[in-house]
C-alpha cells in the first residue's frame, strides 16, 4: 500500500497549476470622453431606475408585464438555468465517480459467457461498488470548470441584456404610440378646420360672392386630411398589437395616458467616462465571459496532449449460493492506478489545440468589436439627443409663428381686409408643422431611451416603486 500511495501523494502535490494561459482582459483604447458629451468627466453617470426616468404609470405597468410575461425574457431565464446545470456537470468531475452493480444468475453448459458442452450447472450472486477518480494533474478539469462557469456568467449577462433591450423596446413602442395618438388628433383638428372653411366658402358661393376655386380647394384639403385618418388608425392598432406581443398578451387596446400625453420633463443624463461601459454594459460583459471560456478551453486542449492519471477501486461480495451471499459470502476488492495518454492520433490533438487557440483569438476580436460598437452607440445617442433638442426648439418657434399667422389672417378676414382663402393657406401650413413638432418631441424621448439602453444601466427592475 505504501508503494501505491507514496507516488499518489507526489502526483497530488504536483497538481497545483493548470496548463494554458490565464485570462487577461484585452487592451481597449477608450476615448477620454464620449463625442457629444462635454460634461462626462465632471459629472459621472448616475444609475436611475426606469420608473424615475419617465413618470408614467401606464408605461411602468407595461414594463412590469413585459419583464414578467415576455417569451424572449422567459427563454433567457431558461438558458441561464441550462448553463447553471452544465456548470454543475463540469464541477462534478472534481469528485470520484462511484457506481454500483448487482448480479444474480444461473447457467447451464456455459463457460466464460460462451456455450460449452460441459454438462454443468451453476449459480452466481454478486454485488459491488466501484469508484474511479481522475487526478487533475495538468488542470484539465479546472479549465473545464472555468470555461463552464464563464458560460454560466455569460448567460446571466445575456439575460440582463434581453431585459434591458425589452424594456427599451417597450418604452420606444409606447412613445411611438403616443406620437400616433397626437398625429391622429392633429389630423382630426385639421379635418374640422378645413370643414369649417368649406362651409364658409359654400355660403359665400351661394351668396354670389365666392368662387368654386375656393370651395374646391377647401374640399380637397378636407378630404386629403380625412384620408390620413384611416392610415393613422391602422398604425395605432398595429402598434398596440406589437406592444401586446412584447408584454406577452393577446392583441388588445393598450391603456395609455398620464404624463406622456403632455410634455414630460426630460431627466439630466450625464454619460460618464467611456471606460465605465466595460463594467456595466451586459453585452460587453457577456462577450468578455465568452472570451474567458474560450481562453480556458485552450488549457483543456493543451492538457489533452498529456497523459491522464486515474485511480480505480472496487469492493463487493460474490457467492454461488444466495444463502451464503446473504450471510457473508466471499469478499472481493481491488485498487489500482492507471496512466493513459495519446501515442499516435495522426495530428488530431495538435489540430484541436490549434483550433482552440483560433477560437480564443476570434473571441478577443469579438470582444473588441462589441466594445467599439458600444462606444459608437453611446455617442450616437448623445448626438441624437442634442440635435433633436435643437431641432425641436426651432420647430416650436415655427409652430408659434404659423399659429400667429393663422390668428392674424383670421382677424383680417373678420375685418374684411383679406379673403378667407388666405386663412386656408395659413392653416394648410400650420398642421404639417404641428405634426413635425410631434415627431421631434417623441424623438427626444426616444433619444433618452436609446441613451439609457446604450449606457447599459438605468433600467433595473429590482423592486416595485
C-alpha positions as CSV (number, residue, x, y, z in Angstrom):
1,X,0.0,0.0,0.0
2,X,2.9,2.3,0.8
3,X,4.2,1.7,-2.7
4,X,0.9,2.8,-4.1
5,X,0.1,5.9,-2.0
6,X,3.6,7.4,-2.0
7,X,3.6,8.1,-5.7
8,X,-0.1,9.2,-5.4
9,X,0.8,11.8,-2.8
10,X,3.6,13.1,-5.1
11,X,1.2,13.4,-8.0
12,X,-1.3,15.3,-5.9
13,X,1.3,17.7,-4.8
14,X,2.3,18.4,-8.4
15,X,-1.4,19.1,-9.4
16,X,-1.2,22.7,-8.3
17,X,-1.1,24.6,-11.5
18,X,-3.2,24.4,-14.7
19,X,-1.9,24.4,-18.2
20,X,-2.9,27.1,-20.6
21,X,-2.9,30.9,-20.4
22,X,-4.6,32.6,-17.5
23,X,-7.2,35.1,-18.5
24,X,-6.2,38.7,-19.0
25,X,-8.6,41.3,-20.3
26,X,-7.6,42.5,-23.8
27,X,-6.4,46.1,-24.0
28,X,-9.1,48.6,-25.1
29,X,-8.4,52.1,-26.4
30,X,-11.2,54.0,-24.8
31,X,-11.7,57.7,-25.7
32,X,-11.3,60.2,-22.9
33,X,-14.9,61.4,-23.3
34,X,-17.9,60.5,-25.5
35,X,-18.4,62.5,-28.6
36,X,-21.4,64.7,-28.0
37,X,-20.9,64.8,-24.2
38,X,-18.8,67.6,-22.8
39,X,-19.6,67.1,-19.1
40,X,-18.8,63.4,-18.7
41,X,-15.7,63.8,-16.7
42,X,-17.1,66.4,-14.3
43,X,-20.5,64.8,-13.8
44,X,-20.3,61.0,-13.9
45,X,-23.2,58.8,-14.9
46,X,-25.6,58.0,-12.0
47,X,-27.8,55.0,-12.5
48,X,-31.5,55.8,-12.4
49,X,-34.3,53.2,-12.1
50,X,-36.6,53.2,-15.1
51,X,-39.6,54.4,-13.1
52,X,-37.6,57.6,-12.3
53,X,-36.9,58.4,-15.9
54,X,-40.5,59.0,-17.2
55,X,-43.2,59.3,-14.5
56,X,-45.9,57.5,-16.4
57,X,-47.8,54.7,-14.5
58,X,-49.1,53.2,-17.7
59,X,-45.6,52.8,-19.1
60,X,-44.4,51.3,-15.8
61,X,-47.3,48.8,-15.9
62,X,-46.3,47.8,-19.4
63,X,-42.7,47.3,-18.4
64,X,-43.6,45.1,-15.4
65,X,-45.8,43.0,-17.6
66,X,-43.1,42.6,-20.3
67,X,-40.5,41.6,-17.7
68,X,-42.8,39.0,-16.2
69,X,-44.5,37.6,-19.4
70,X,-42.4,38.2,-22.4
71,X,-41.4,35.0,-24.1
72,X,-37.9,36.1,-25.0
73,X,-37.3,37.0,-21.4
74,X,-38.6,33.7,-20.2
75,X,-36.4,31.8,-22.7
76,X,-33.4,33.8,-21.5
77,X,-34.1,32.7,-17.9
78,X,-34.4,29.1,-19.1
79,X,-31.0,29.5,-20.8
80,X,-29.5,30.7,-17.5
81,X,-30.8,27.6,-15.8
82,X,-29.4,25.4,-18.5
83,X,-26.0,27.0,-18.2
84,X,-26.1,26.5,-14.4
85,X,-26.8,22.8,-14.9
86,X,-23.9,22.5,-17.3
87,X,-21.6,24.2,-14.9
88,X,-22.7,21.7,-12.2
89,X,-21.9,18.8,-14.5
90,X,-18.4,20.2,-15.1
91,X,-17.9,20.7,-11.3
92,X,-18.8,17.0,-10.6
93,X,-15.6,15.9,-12.3
94,X,-13.6,17.1,-9.3
95,X,-15.1,14.2,-7.2
96,X,-14.8,10.4,-7.5
97,X,-17.4,8.7,-9.7
98,X,-19.0,5.9,-7.7
99,X,-21.3,3.2,-9.3
100,X,-22.8,0.0,-8.0
101,X,-23.7,-3.3,-9.7
102,X,-25.9,-6.2,-8.6
103,X,-25.8,-9.6,-10.3
104,X,-28.0,-12.8,-9.9
105,X,-27.9,-15.5,-12.5
106,X,-27.8,-19.2,-13.3
107,X,-26.2,-21.0,-16.1
108,X,-26.0,-24.5,-17.8
109,X,-23.4,-25.6,-20.3
110,X,-21.9,-22.1,-20.2
111,X,-18.3,-21.2,-19.6
112,X,-16.9,-17.7,-19.8
113,X,-20.3,-16.4,-21.2
114,X,-20.0,-18.8,-24.1
115,X,-21.8,-22.1,-24.8
116,X,-19.8,-25.1,-23.6
117,X,-20.8,-28.8,-23.6
118,X,-19.6,-29.4,-20.1
119,X,-22.9,-30.7,-18.7
120,X,-22.5,-28.4,-15.7
121,X,-24.9,-26.0,-14.0
122,X,-24.0,-23.1,-11.8
123,X,-25.4,-20.0,-10.0
124,X,-23.8,-16.7,-9.2
125,X,-24.7,-13.8,-6.9
126,X,-22.6,-10.7,-6.8
127,X,-22.8,-7.1,-5.5
128,X,-20.1,-4.5,-5.8
129,X,-19.4,-0.8,-5.7
130,X,-16.7,0.7,-7.9
131,X,-15.1,4.1,-7.9
132,X,-12.9,6.0,-10.4
133,X,-11.2,9.3,-9.9
134,X,-9.2,11.3,-12.4
135,X,-6.3,13.2,-10.7
136,X,-6.3,16.7,-12.2
137,X,-2.6,16.7,-12.7
138,X,-2.5,19.2,-15.6
139,X,-5.5,21.3,-14.7
140,X,-7.8,19.9,-17.4
141,X,-10.8,19.6,-15.1
142,X,-10.1,23.0,-13.6
143,X,-10.0,24.6,-17.0
144,X,-13.2,22.8,-18.0
145,X,-14.9,24.3,-14.8
146,X,-13.5,27.7,-15.6
147,X,-15.0,27.5,-19.1
148,X,-18.4,26.3,-17.8
149,X,-18.6,28.9,-15.1
150,X,-17.8,31.6,-17.7
151,X,-20.6,30.3,-19.9
152,X,-22.9,30.5,-17.0
153,X,-22.0,34.1,-16.2
154,X,-22.3,34.9,-19.9
155,X,-25.9,33.5,-19.9
156,X,-26.7,35.8,-16.9
157,X,-25.4,38.8,-18.8
158,X,-27.3,37.7,-21.9
159,X,-30.5,37.6,-19.8
160,X,-29.8,41.1,-18.4
161,X,-29.2,42.3,-22.0
162,X,-32.5,40.8,-23.1
163,X,-34.2,42.6,-20.2
164,X,-32.7,46.0,-20.9
165,X,-33.4,45.6,-24.7
166,X,-37.0,44.5,-23.9
167,X,-37.7,47.4,-21.6
168,X,-36.2,49.9,-24.0
169,X,-38.3,48.4,-26.8
170,X,-41.5,48.7,-24.7
171,X,-40.7,52.4,-24.0
172,X,-40.0,53.1,-27.6
173,X,-43.2,51.5,-28.9
174,X,-45.2,53.2,-26.1
175,X,-43.9,56.7,-27.1
176,X,-44.4,56.0,-30.7
177,X,-48.0,55.0,-29.9
178,X,-48.4,58.4,-28.1
179,X,-47.0,60.1,-31.2
180,X,-49.5,58.4,-33.4
181,X,-52.3,59.5,-31.0
182,X,-51.1,63.1,-31.3
183,X,-50.9,62.9,-35.1
184,X,-54.4,61.5,-35.2
185,X,-55.6,64.4,-33.0
186,X,-53.9,66.9,-35.4
187,X,-55.5,65.2,-38.4
188,X,-58.9,65.3,-36.9
189,X,-58.5,69.0,-36.0
190,X,-57.3,69.8,-39.5
191,X,-60.4,68.0,-41.0
192,X,-62.6,70.0,-38.7
193,X,-60.8,73.3,-39.6
194,X,-60.9,72.6,-43.3
195,X,-64.6,71.6,-42.9
196,X,-65.4,74.9,-41.4
197,X,-63.6,76.7,-44.2
198,X,-65.6,74.6,-46.7
199,X,-68.8,75.6,-45.0
200,X,-67.9,79.3,-45.2
201,X,-66.9,79.0,-48.9
202,X,-70.1,77.3,-49.8
203,X,-72.1,80.0,-48.1
204,X,-70.1,82.7,-50.0
205,X,-70.6,80.7,-53.2
206,X,-74.4,80.5,-52.7
207,X,-74.4,84.2,-51.8
208,X,-72.8,85.0,-55.1
209,X,-69.6,86.4,-53.6
210,X,-67.4,83.3,-53.7
211,X,-65.9,81.1,-56.3
212,X,-65.7,77.4,-57.0
213,X,-61.9,77.7,-56.7
214,X,-62.3,78.4,-53.0
215,X,-64.8,75.6,-52.4
216,X,-62.8,73.1,-54.5
217,X,-59.6,73.9,-52.7
218,X,-61.2,73.7,-49.2
219,X,-62.9,70.4,-50.2
220,X,-59.7,68.9,-51.5
221,X,-57.8,69.9,-48.3
222,X,-60.5,68.5,-46.1
223,X,-60.7,65.2,-47.9
224,X,-56.9,64.8,-48.1
225,X,-56.7,65.4,-44.3
226,X,-59.6,63.0,-43.7
227,X,-57.8,60.3,-45.9
228,X,-54.9,60.2,-43.5
229,X,-57.1,59.2,-40.5
230,X,-57.7,55.5,-41.5
231,X,-53.9,55.1,-42.1
232,X,-53.1,56.5,-38.6
233,X,-55.8,54.4,-37.0
234,X,-54.3,51.3,-38.7
235,X,-50.8,52.2,-37.5
236,X,-52.2,52.7,-33.9
237,X,-53.8,49.2,-34.0
238,X,-50.6,47.6,-35.3
239,X,-48.5,49.4,-32.7
240,X,-50.9,48.2,-30.0
241,X,-50.6,44.6,-31.3
242,X,-46.8,44.9,-31.3
243,X,-46.9,46.1,-27.6
244,X,-49.2,43.2,-26.8
245,X,-46.6,40.7,-28.1
246,X,-43.9,42.4,-26.0
247,X,-45.9,42.1,-22.8
248,X,-47.0,38.5,-23.6
249,X,-50.7,39.3,-24.1
250,X,-53.2,38.8,-26.9
251,X,-53.8,41.8,-29.2
252,X,-55.9,44.4,-27.5
253,X,-56.2,48.1,-26.8
254,X,-53.3,49.5,-24.8
255,X,-54.3,51.8,-22.0
256,X,-52.2,54.9,-22.1
257,X,-52.1,58.5,-20.9
258,X,-50.7,60.2,-17.9
259,X,-47.6,62.4,-18.3
260,X,-46.8,61.2,-21.8
261,X,-49.8,63.0,-23.3
262,X,-48.3,66.2,-22.0
263,X,-44.7,67.3,-22.2
264,X,-42.8,65.0,-19.8
265,X,-39.7,66.6,-18.3
266,X,-36.5,65.0,-19.6
267,X,-34.0,63.9,-17.0
268,X,-30.5,65.1,-17.0
269,X,-28.3,62.2,-18.1
270,X,-24.6,62.7,-17.7
271,X,-23.0,59.9,-19.6
272,X,-19.8,59.3,-17.6
273,X,-16.4,58.2,-18.7
274,X,-16.3,55.6,-21.6
275,X,-14.3,53.1,-19.7
276,X,-17.2,52.6,-17.3
277,X,-19.1,50.9,-20.1
278,X,-16.8,47.9,-19.7
279,X,-18.2,47.3,-16.2
280,X,-21.9,47.8,-16.8
281,X,-23.0,47.0,-20.4
282,X,-24.3,43.5,-20.4
283,X,-23.3,42.7,-24.0
284,X,-19.7,43.7,-23.2
285,X,-19.7,41.6,-20.0
286,X,-21.2,38.7,-21.9
287,X,-18.6,38.9,-24.6
288,X,-15.8,39.0,-22.0
289,X,-17.2,35.9,-20.3
290,X,-17.3,34.2,-23.7
291,X,-13.7,35.1,-24.2
292,X,-12.8,33.8,-20.7
293,X,-14.5,30.5,-21.6
294,X,-12.6,30.2,-24.9
295,X,-9.3,31.0,-23.2
296,X,-9.9,28.2,-20.6
297,X,-10.6,25.7,-23.4
298,X,-7.1,26.4,-24.7
299,X,-5.8,24.9,-21.5
300,X,-8.1,21.9,-21.9
301,X,-6.8,21.3,-25.4
302,X,-3.2,21.6,-24.1
303,X,-3.9,19.1,-21.3
304,X,-5.3,16.6,-23.7
305,X,-1.9,16.3,-25.2
306,X,-0.5,14.9,-21.9
307,X,-1.2,11.6,-20.0
308,X,-4.2,11.4,-17.6
309,X,-3.7,9.7,-14.2
310,X,-6.7,8.0,-12.5
311,X,-7.5,5.8,-9.6
312,X,-9.9,2.9,-9.5
313,X,-11.3,0.8,-6.7
314,X,-13.8,-2.0,-6.3
315,X,-15.4,-3.6,-3.2
316,X,-18.1,-6.3,-3.2
317,X,-19.2,-9.8,-2.4
318,X,-19.6,-12.8,-4.6
319,X,-21.1,-16.3,-4.0
320,X,-22.6,-19.2,-5.8
321,X,-25.4,-19.6,-3.3
322,X,-27.9,-16.8,-2.2
323,X,-27.9,-18.0,1.4
324,X,-24.2,-17.8,1.8
325,X,-24.1,-14.5,-0.1
326,X,-26.6,-13.0,2.4
327,X,-24.7,-14.4,5.4
328,X,-21.3,-13.0,4.2
329,X,-20.1,-14.8,1.1
330,X,-16.8,-14.1,-0.3
331,X,-15.4,-10.6,-0.2
332,X,-13.9,-9.1,-3.4
333,X,-11.9,-6.0,-3.7
334,X,-9.4,-4.3,-5.9
335,X,-7.5,-1.0,-6.0
336,X,-5.3,0.4,-8.8
337,X,-3.9,3.4,-10.5
338,X,-3.7,3.9,-14.2
339,X,-1.9,6.2,-16.6
340,X,-3.3,6.7,-20.1
341,X,-2.2,9.1,-22.8
342,X,-2.1,9.7,-26.5
343,X,0.5,7.9,-28.5
344,X,-0.5,8.5,-32.2
345,X,-3.6,10.3,-33.4
346,X,-2.5,11.5,-36.8
347,X,-2.2,15.1,-35.6
348,X,-5.8,15.2,-34.3
349,X,-4.9,16.6,-30.8
350,X,-2.5,19.1,-32.2
351,X,-5.2,20.3,-34.6
352,X,-7.7,20.6,-31.7
353,X,-5.2,22.7,-29.8
354,X,-4.7,25.0,-32.8
355,X,-8.5,25.2,-33.2
356,X,-8.9,26.2,-29.5
357,X,-6.3,29.0,-29.9
358,X,-8.0,30.3,-33.1
359,X,-11.4,30.3,-31.3
360,X,-9.8,32.3,-28.5
361,X,-8.3,34.8,-30.9
362,X,-11.7,35.2,-32.6
363,X,-13.3,35.8,-29.2
364,X,-10.7,38.6,-28.5
365,X,-11.6,40.3,-31.7
366,X,-15.3,39.8,-31.0
367,X,-14.9,41.4,-27.6
368,X,-13.0,44.4,-29.0
369,X,-15.7,44.8,-31.7
370,X,-18.5,44.8,-29.1
371,X,-16.7,47.5,-27.1
372,X,-16.1,49.7,-30.1
373,X,-19.8,49.4,-31.1
374,X,-20.8,50.3,-27.6
375,X,-18.8,53.5,-27.7
376,X,-20.4,54.3,-31.1
377,X,-24.0,53.7,-29.8
378,X,-23.5,56.0,-26.8
379,X,-22.0,58.7,-28.9
380,X,-24.9,58.3,-31.4
381,X,-27.5,58.6,-28.7
382,X,-25.8,61.7,-27.2
383,X,-25.6,63.5,-30.5
384,X,-29.1,62.5,-31.5
385,X,-30.4,63.8,-28.1
386,X,-28.6,67.1,-28.5
387,X,-29.5,67.7,-32.2
388,X,-33.1,66.6,-31.7
389,X,-33.5,69.1,-28.8
390,X,-32.1,71.9,-31.1
391,X,-34.4,70.9,-33.9
392,X,-37.4,70.9,-31.5
393,X,-36.6,74.3,-30.3
394,X,-36.6,75.7,-33.9
395,X,-39.8,73.7,-34.7
396,X,-41.5,75.2,-31.7
397,X,-40.7,78.7,-33.0
398,X,-42.0,77.7,-36.4
399,X,-45.3,76.4,-35.0
400,X,-45.7,79.5,-32.9
401,X,-45.2,81.6,-36.0
402,X,-47.7,79.6,-38.0
403,X,-50.3,79.9,-35.3
404,X,-49.7,83.7,-35.1
405,X,-50.1,83.9,-38.9
406,X,-53.4,81.9,-38.7
407,X,-54.6,84.2,-35.9
408,X,-53.7,87.4,-37.8
409,X,-55.2,86.2,-41.1
410,X,-58.5,85.3,-39.2
411,X,-58.6,88.8,-37.7
412,X,-58.0,90.4,-41.0
413,X,-60.7,88.2,-42.6
414,X,-63.2,89.4,-40.0
415,X,-62.3,93.0,-40.8
416,X,-62.8,92.2,-44.5
417,X,-59.3,93.1,-45.5
418,X,-58.3,89.7,-46.7
419,X,-60.0,86.8,-48.3
420,X,-60.7,83.6,-46.3
421,X,-58.6,81.8,-48.8
422,X,-55.6,83.4,-47.1
423,X,-56.7,81.8,-43.8
424,X,-57.0,78.5,-45.5
425,X,-53.4,78.7,-46.8
426,X,-52.1,79.5,-43.4
427,X,-53.9,76.6,-41.9
428,X,-52.5,74.4,-44.6
429,X,-49.0,75.3,-43.4
430,X,-49.8,75.0,-39.6
431,X,-51.0,71.4,-39.4
432,X,-47.9,69.8,-41.1
433,X,-45.7,71.9,-38.8
434,X,-47.6,70.6,-35.7
435,X,-47.1,67.0,-37.0
436,X,-43.4,67.6,-37.4
437,X,-43.2,69.0,-33.9
438,X,-44.8,65.8,-32.5
439,X,-42.1,63.8,-34.3
440,X,-39.3,65.9,-32.7
441,X,-41.0,65.7,-29.3
442,X,-41.2,61.9,-29.4
443,X,-37.7,61.9,-30.9
444,X,-36.4,63.5,-27.7
445,X,-38.0,60.8,-25.6
446,X,-36.7,58.0,-27.9
447,X,-33.2,59.5,-27.7
448,X,-33.3,59.3,-23.9
449,X,-34.4,55.7,-24.1
450,X,-31.6,54.9,-26.6
451,X,-29.1,56.6,-24.4
452,X,-30.1,54.5,-21.4
453,X,-30.0,51.4,-23.5
454,X,-26.6,52.3,-24.8
455,X,-25.2,53.0,-21.4
456,X,-26.3,49.6,-20.1
457,X,-27.8,51.0,-16.9
458,X,-30.9,52.8,-15.8
459,X,-33.4,50.1,-16.5
460,X,-33.0,48.0,-13.3
461,X,-36.2,46.3,-12.1
462,X,-35.3,45.1,-8.6
463,X,-38.5,46.1,-6.7
464,X,-41.7,47.9,-7.5
465,X,-41.6,51.6,-6.8
